[in-house]
Amino acid sequence: MDKNEFITNMMVRELLELADISAKRLLKKMVEDGILVAVGEKKSRKYILSK
């Protein structure tokens, strides 16, 4: 995320070679742990680092 201000589900899938459901679980866990903040709804959702 150094180059971007956000990351998306698709970016996580491509970078980590994960299935959609696995990327969703990972992102959800990172939001629950306070690492990321979800912004937007459904397909337009982006994740930014928590401050």
N, C-alpha and C positions, 0 to 999 in steps of 0.2 A: 504494500500500500504506500510505499515511499513515493512512487510516481503518480499515484492517483489519490484523490481525497476520499474515495469510497471503493467498496468491492461489492460485486453482485453474486448471486447464486451461480450464474453461468461462469463467471470468472473463477470461482472456487472449484467448480466441476472441472474446468479445463486445466487449471494449475495443479490440482491434486489428483486428477483423473478419478473422480468420484461419480457415483450414480447420483441422480437428482435427489433422491430421498436421503442419502448419506450427507450431501452438502446441506440440505435443509436442517438435518439434525445437528450438524456441526455449528452452523450459524445460529440456530436457536439456542444451543448450549452456550455459545459465546455471548449472546445477548443476555441470557439468564445470569451468567457469571459476571456481567458488567464490563466485559471487554469491548463489545461492540454495541452500537445503538442502531436500531432499525428505523429507516426513514422511508416513508411511502407505503403504498399498498400493492399487494399481489405482485404482478410481473414487473412493476416499476420500482419495487423495493430495492433500496441500496443500504449498505451497512457502512457506518463510519466508526472510527475509534472513539471510545468513550473518553471523556476528559477527566 
